[in-house]
């Protein structure tokens, strides 16, 4: 499907060895979400799925898997998957960028809904996007290099 | 730290373009960092600080950013971050692996709590881990290569 090199180690999807990490999003409309991540951020749609198999996208160094929600399955008998409550969030994608002002202008021109323009905070400049299901996406540019 | 994908280099923080990371709200930054280090071989880059900086862990093709929860900030004035309700999940990390049985044995021996052993489902073999905050981590091995 696609491959990634990390420290001379190859990450593929599906992997021939080791682990390749994807970010799973429960969405209300897989086609809408796939087109959104393609149009706004330049993600590559690897497959739109087939009804059982979900869409896979590649975005920068990760893969995204999109699927609709649903009740428990035998391998997670107490868990329900649903789109998020937009104001009570646990985990999200954090986009680290080199030039936040350029990303802000470009992604906004492609239809991204930013909650605010970029704001300086804690050694970085930061802002958030709402995706079509209400997920937040953090966008941040480091202004100190302590994590380099 | 850098990684290469199709002749493109991803860095943290990036010198150009975009690097995608996964943020999770946790109860204890150090506990989570140690867990992802011990169980999955993540590399701890930072344990954060008392001023609010996040912990950073490099793992496979991505980075995991962990921090404690909190109320609204100026750049997301309606959003509260908290650890998840373990039975109502929206987004999660999906670890695609080459050998799920080997990962199951190894990660279990290192303290991972699997909800079930690997179970065949829809062209893959799949199981879920609960991390220390109750997040699910999907672990899956493709058995049909139409996604691949």
HADDOCK unambig.tbl for C-alpha pairs under 7 A between the chains (distance, minus, plus):
assign (segid A and resid 1 and name CA) (segid B and resid 147 and name CA) 6.84 0.50 0.50
assign (segid A and resid 1 and name CA) (segid B and resid 148 and name CA) 4.54 0.50 0.50
assign (segid A and resid 3 and name CA) (segid B and resid 5 and name CA) 6.66 0.50 0.50
assign (segid A and resid 4 and name CA) (segid B and resid 4 and name CA) 6.11 0.50 0.50
assign (segid A and resid 4 and name CA) (segid B and resid 5 and name CA) 4.26 0.50 0.50
assign (segid A and resid 4 and name CA) (segid B and resid 6 and name CA) 6.63 0.50 0.50
assign (segid A and resid 5 and name CA) (segid B and resid 3 and name CA) 5.77 0.50 0.50
assign (segid A and resid 5 and name CA) (segid B and resid 4 and name CA) 4.57 0.50 0.50
assign (segid A and resid 5 and name CA) (segid B and resid 5 and name CA) 5.37 0.50 0.50
assign (segid A and resid 6 and name CA) (segid B and resid 3 and name CA) 4.26 0.50 0.50
assign (segid A and resid 6 and name CA) (segid B and resid 4 and name CA) 5.82 0.50 0.50
assign (segid A and resid 6 and name CA) (segid B and resid 61 and name CA) 6.46 0.50 0.50
assign (segid A and resid 7 and name CA) (segid B and resid 3 and name CA) 6.12 0.50 0.50
assign (segid A and resid 11 and name CA) (segid B and resid 61 and name CA) 6.79 0.50 0.50
assign (segid A and resid 13 and name CA) (segid B and resid 148 and name CA) 6.34 0.50 0.50
assign (segid A and resid 14 and name CA) (segid B and resid 96 and name CA) 6.48 0.50 0.50
assign (segid A and resid 14 and name CA) (segid B and resid 142 and name CA) 6.76 0.50 0.50
assign (segid A and resid 14 and name CA) (segid B and resid 148 and name CA) 5.62 0.50 0.50
assign (segid A and resid 15 and name CA) (segid B and resid 96 and name CA) 6.70 0.50 0.50
assign (segid A and resid 15 and name CA) (segid B and resid 97 and name CA) 5.79 0.50 0.50
assign (segid A and resid 15 and name CA) (segid B and resid 98 and name CA) 5.21 0.50 0.50
assign (segid A and resid 16 and name CA) (segid B and resid 98 and name CA) 5.21 0.50 0.50
assign (segid A and resid 17 and name CA) (segid B and resid 97 and name CA) 6.86 0.50 0.50
assign (segid A and resid 17 and name CA) (segid B and resid 98 and name CA) 4.78 0.50 0.50
assign (segid A and resid 18 and name CA) (segid B and resid 97 and name CA) 5.73 0.50 0.50
assign (segid A and resid 18 and name CA) (segid B and resid 98 and name CA) 5.80 0.50 0.50
assign (segid A and resid 19 and name CA) (segid B and resid 60 and name CA) 6.38 0.50 0.50
assign (segid A and resid 19 and name CA) (segid B and resid 95 and name CA) 6.13 0.50 0.50
assign (segid A and resid 19 and name CA) (segid B and resid 96 and name CA) 5.62 0.50 0.50
assign (segid A and resid 19 and name CA) (segid B and resid 97 and name CA) 4.63 0.50 0.50
assign (segid A and resid 19 and name CA) (segid B and resid 98 and name CA) 6.91 0.50 0.50
assign (segid A and resid 20 and name CA) (segid B and resid 60 and name CA) 6.29 0.50 0.50
assign (segid A and resid 20 and name CA) (segid B and resid 61 and name CA) 6.39 0.50 0.50
assign (segid A and resid 20 and name CA) (segid B and resid 95 and name CA) 5.92 0.50 0.50
assign (segid A and resid 20 and name CA) (segid B and resid 96 and name CA) 5.17 0.50 0.50
assign (segid A and resid 20 and name CA) (segid B and resid 97 and name CA) 6.47 0.50 0.50
assign (segid A and resid 21 and name CA) (segid B and resid 60 and name CA) 6.75 0.50 0.50
assign (segid A and resid 21 and name CA) (segid B and resid 61 and name CA) 6.40 0.50 0.50
assign (segid A and resid 21 and name CA) (segid B and resid 93 and name CA) 6.80 0.50 0.50
assign (segid A and resid 21 and name CA) (segid B and resid 94 and name CA) 5.81 0.50 0.50
assign (segid A and resid 21 and name CA) (segid B and resid 95 and name CA) 4.71 0.50 0.50
assign (segid A and resid 21 and name CA) (segid B and resid 96 and name CA) 6.09 0.50 0.50
assign (segid A and resid 22 and name CA) (segid B and resid 93 and name CA) 5.99 0.50 0.50
assign (segid A and resid 22 and name CA) (segid B and resid 94 and name CA) 4.95 0.50 0.50
assign (segid A and resid 22 and name CA) (segid B and resid 95 and name CA) 6.27 0.50 0.50
assign (segid A and resid 23 and name CA) (segid B and resid 92 and name CA) 6.11 0.50 0.50
assign (segid A and resid 23 and name CA) (segid B and resid 93 and name CA) 4.91 0.50 0.50
assign (segid A and resid 23 and name CA) (segid B and resid 94 and name CA) 5.82 0.50 0.50
assign (segid A and resid 24 and name CA) (segid B and resid 91 and name CA) 5.35 0.50 0.50
assign (segid A and resid 24 and name CA) (segid B and resid 92 and name CA) 5.29 0.50 0.50
assign (segid A and resid 24 and name CA) (segid B and resid 93 and name CA) 5.98 0.50 0.50
assign (segid A and resid 24 and name CA) (segid B and resid 94 and name CA) 6.13 0.50 0.50
assign (segid A and resid 25 and name CA) (segid B and resid 90 and name CA) 6.36 0.50 0.50
assign (segid A and resid 25 and name CA) (segid B and resid 91 and name CA) 4.58 0.50 0.50
assign (segid A and resid 25 and name CA) (segid B and resid 92 and name CA) 6.96 0.50 0.50
assign (segid A and resid 26 and name CA) (segid B and resid 90 and name CA) 5.35 0.50 0.50
assign (segid A and resid 26 and name CA) (segid B and resid 91 and name CA) 6.03 0.50 0.50
assign (segid A and resid 52 and name CA) (segid B and resid 122 and name CA) 6.86 0.50 0.50
assign (segid A and resid 60 and name CA) (segid B and resid 18 and name CA) 6.53 0.50 0.50
assign (segid A and resid 60 and name CA) (segid B and resid 19 and name CA) 6.15 0.50 0.50
assign (segid A and resid 60 and name CA) (segid B and resid 20 and name CA) 6.52 0.50 0.50
assign (segid A and resid 61 and name CA) (segid B and resid 5 and name CA) 6.72 0.50 0.50
assign (segid A and resid 61 and name CA) (segid B and resid 10 and name CA) 6.89 0.50 0.50
assign (segid A and resid 61 and name CA) (segid B and resid 19 and name CA) 6.42 0.50 0.50
assign (segid A and resid 61 and name CA) (segid B and resid 20 and name CA) 6.33 0.50 0.50
assign (segid A and resid 61 and name CA) (segid B and resid 61 and name CA) 6.22 0.50 0.50
assign (segid A and resid 61 and name CA) (segid B and resid 62 and name CA) 6.63 0.50 0.50
assign (segid A and resid 62 and name CA) (segid B and resid 20 and name CA) 6.66 0.50 0.50
assign (segid A and resid 62 and name CA) (segid B and resid 61 and name CA) 6.60 0.50 0.50
assign (segid A and resid 62 and name CA) (segid B and resid 62 and name CA) 6.65 0.50 0.50
assign (segid A and resid 75 and name CA) (segid B and resid 115 and name CA) 6.80 0.50 0.50
assign (segid A and resid 75 and name CA) (segid B and resid 116 and name CA) 5.78 0.50 0.50
assign (segid A and resid 75 and name CA) (segid B and resid 119 and name CA) 6.86 0.50 0.50
assign (segid A and resid 75 and name CA) (segid B and resid 127 and name CA) 5.76 0.50 0.50
assign (segid A and resid 75 and name CA) (segid B and resid 128 and name CA) 6.74 0.50 0.50
assign (segid A and resid 76 and name CA) (segid B and resid 115 and name CA) 6.53 0.50 0.50
assign (segid A and resid 76 and name CA) (segid B and resid 128 and name CA) 6.83 0.50 0.50
assign (segid A and resid 78 and name CA) (segid B and resid 87 and name CA) 5.75 0.50 0.50
assign (segid A and resid 79 and name CA) (segid B and resid 87 and name CA) 4.21 0.50 0.50
assign (segid A and resid 79 and name CA) (segid B and resid 88 and name CA) 5.91 0.50 0.50
assign (segid A and resid 80 and name CA) (segid B and resid 87 and name CA) 5.92 0.50 0.50
assign (segid A and resid 80 and name CA) (segid B and resid 88 and name CA) 5.11 0.50 0.50
assign (segid A and resid 80 and name CA) (segid B and resid 89 and name CA) 6.38 0.50 0.50
assign (segid A and resid 81 and name CA) (segid B and resid 88 and name CA) 5.99 0.50 0.50
assign (segid A and resid 81 and name CA) (segid B and resid 89 and name CA) 5.07 0.50 0.50
assign (segid A and resid 81 and name CA) (segid B and resid 90 and name CA) 5.46 0.50 0.50
assign (segid A and resid 82 and name CA) (segid B and resid 89 and name CA) 6.46 0.50 0.50
assign (segid A and resid 82 and name CA) (segid B and resid 90 and name CA) 5.21 0.50 0.50
assign (segid A and resid 83 and name CA) (segid B and resid 90 and name CA) 5.42 0.50 0.50
assign (segid A and resid 84 and name CA) (segid B and resid 90 and name CA) 5.53 0.50 0.50
assign (segid A and resid 87 and name CA) (segid B and resid 78 and name CA) 5.79 0.50 0.50
assign (segid A and resid 87 and name CA) (segid B and resid 79 and name CA) 4.25 0.50 0.50
assign (segid A and resid 87 and name CA) (segid B and resid 80 and name CA) 5.95 0.50 0.50
assign (segid A and resid 88 and name CA) (segid B and resid 79 and name CA) 5.91 0.50 0.50
assign (segid A and resid 88 and name CA) (segid B and resid 80 and name CA) 5.11 0.50 0.50
assign (segid A and resid 88 and name CA) (segid B and resid 81 and name CA) 6.01 0.50 0.50
assign (segid A and resid 89 and name CA) (segid B and resid 80 and name CA) 6.36 0.50 0.50
assign (segid A and resid 89 and name CA) (segid B and resid 81 and name CA) 5.08 0.50 0.50
assign (segid A and resid 89 and name CA) (segid B and resid 82 and name CA) 6.50 0.50 0.50
assign (segid A and resid 90 and name CA) (segid B and resid 24 and name CA) 6.17 0.50 0.50
assign (segid A and resid 90 and name CA) (segid B and resid 25 and name CA) 5.44 0.50 0.50
assign (segid A and resid 90 and name CA) (segid B and resid 81 and name CA) 5.57 0.50 0.50
assign (segid A and resid 90 and name CA) (segid B and resid 82 and name CA) 5.31 0.50 0.50
assign (segid A and resid 90 and name CA) (segid B and resid 83 and name CA) 5.52 0.50 0.50
assign (segid A and resid 90 and name CA) (segid B and resid 84 and name CA) 5.52 0.50 0.50
assign (segid A and resid 91 and name CA) (segid B and resid 23 and name CA) 5.35 0.50 0.50
assign (segid A and resid 91 and name CA) (segid B and resid 24 and name CA) 4.35 0.50 0.50
assign (segid A and resid 91 and name CA) (segid B and resid 25 and name CA) 6.05 0.50 0.50
assign (segid A and resid 91 and name CA) (segid B and resid 91 and name CA) 6.78 0.50 0.50
assign (segid A and resid 92 and name CA) (segid B and resid 22 and name CA) 6.12 0.50 0.50
assign (segid A and resid 92 and name CA) (segid B and resid 23 and name CA) 5.28 0.50 0.50
assign (segid A and resid 92 and name CA) (segid B and resid 24 and name CA) 6.77 0.50 0.50
assign (segid A and resid 93 and name CA) (segid B and resid 20 and name CA) 6.85 0.50 0.50
assign (segid A and resid 93 and name CA) (segid B and resid 21 and name CA) 5.92 0.50 0.50
assign (segid A and resid 93 and name CA) (segid B and resid 22 and name CA) 4.85 0.50 0.50
assign (segid A and resid 93 and name CA) (segid B and resid 23 and name CA) 5.95 0.50 0.50
assign (segid A and resid 94 and name CA) (segid B and resid 20 and name CA) 5.99 0.50 0.50
assign (segid A and resid 94 and name CA) (segid B and resid 21 and name CA) 5.01 0.50 0.50
assign (segid A and resid 94 and name CA) (segid B and resid 22 and name CA) 5.73 0.50 0.50
assign (segid A and resid 94 and name CA) (segid B and resid 23 and name CA) 6.06 0.50 0.50
assign (segid A and resid 95 and name CA) (segid B and resid 18 and name CA) 6.41 0.50 0.50
assign (segid A and resid 95 and name CA) (segid B and resid 19 and name CA) 5.88 0.50 0.50
assign (segid A and resid 95 and name CA) (segid B and resid 20 and name CA) 4.69 0.50 0.50
assign (segid A and resid 95 and name CA) (segid B and resid 21 and name CA) 6.13 0.50 0.50
assign (segid A and resid 96 and name CA) (segid B and resid 13 and name CA) 6.45 0.50 0.50
assign (segid A and resid 96 and name CA) (segid B and resid 14 and name CA) 6.67 0.50 0.50
assign (segid A and resid 96 and name CA) (segid B and resid 18 and name CA) 5.77 0.50 0.50
assign (segid A and resid 96 and name CA) (segid B and resid 19 and name CA) 5.15 0.50 0.50
assign (segid A and resid 96 and name CA) (segid B and resid 20 and name CA) 6.20 0.50 0.50
assign (segid A and resid 97 and name CA) (segid B and resid 14 and name CA) 5.83 0.50 0.50
assign (segid A and resid 97 and name CA) (segid B and resid 16 and name CA) 6.91 0.50 0.50
assign (segid A and resid 97 and name CA) (segid B and resid 17 and name CA) 5.73 0.50 0.50
assign (segid A and resid 97 and name CA) (segid B and resid 18 and name CA) 4.61 0.50 0.50
assign (segid A and resid 97 and name CA) (segid B and resid 19 and name CA) 6.37 0.50 0.50
assign (segid A and resid 98 and name CA) (segid B and resid 14 and name CA) 5.26 0.50 0.50
assign (segid A and resid 98 and name CA) (segid B and resid 15 and name CA) 5.19 0.50 0.50
assign (segid A and resid 98 and name CA) (segid B and resid 16 and name CA) 4.76 0.50 0.50
assign (segid A and resid 98 and name CA) (segid B and resid 17 and name CA) 5.67 0.50 0.50
assign (segid A and resid 98 and name CA) (segid B and resid 18 and name CA) 6.81 0.50 0.50
assign (segid A and resid 115 and name CA) (segid B and resid 75 and name CA) 6.81 0.50 0.50
assign (segid A and resid 115 and name CA) (segid B and resid 76 and name CA) 6.52 0.50 0.50
assign (segid A and resid 116 and name CA) (segid B and resid 75 and name CA) 5.78 0.50 0.50
assign (segid A and resid 119 and name CA) (segid B and resid 75 and name CA) 6.85 0.50 0.50
assign (segid A and resid 127 and name CA) (segid B and resid 75 and name CA) 5.74 0.50 0.50
assign (segid A and resid 128 and name CA) (segid B and resid 75 and name CA) 6.72 0.50 0.50
assign (segid A and resid 128 and name CA) (segid B and resid 76 and name CA) 6.82 0.50 0.50
assign (segid A and resid 142 and name CA) (segid B and resid 13 and name CA) 6.58 0.50 0.50
assign (segid A and resid 147 and name CA) (segid B and resid 45 and name CA) 6.85 0.50 0.50
assign (segid A and resid 147 and name CA) (segid B and resid 46 and name CA) 6.96 0.50 0.50
assign (segid A and resid 148 and name CA) (segid B and resid 12 and name CA) 5.93 0.50 0.50
assign (segid A and resid 148 and name CA) (segid B and resid 13 and name CA) 5.86 0.50 0.50
